[in-house]
């Protein structure tokens, strides 16, 4: 999932869009769910609202590497 040169904001956007795929279950009146474009539009808006130094969303994301044996 994580390729190099992704920012922390990019990772957050991806994760939000994925989480919103099940939003129909929690949003009243949303019967059909959100389209992929709608999910990414919401995720983009959230990332834009959070962009600021405390979140460091413009920093490059560090790939998580699991334990090696």
Steps between C-alpha positions, in 0.01 A plus 500: 500500500768747596729596221790729545442874470157488664439772754331439831203689354488256206493204739226664709296571184528137387403365841205737534368414155525130584321550833222696331415201283285384794354842580148397393474303823554805722368794299124535533320522168794369299357187345728429204832595651752739354662464160878480484515859373280618789713314755818661369331842489411467870849371582662789309286748693594345835871505415473864386330594827770323705798630305717689740829457677376295798393220264806522271288371211744635241784285642594186312336192647731240644419151374410261779710190474391201698727271696752308296612151585 
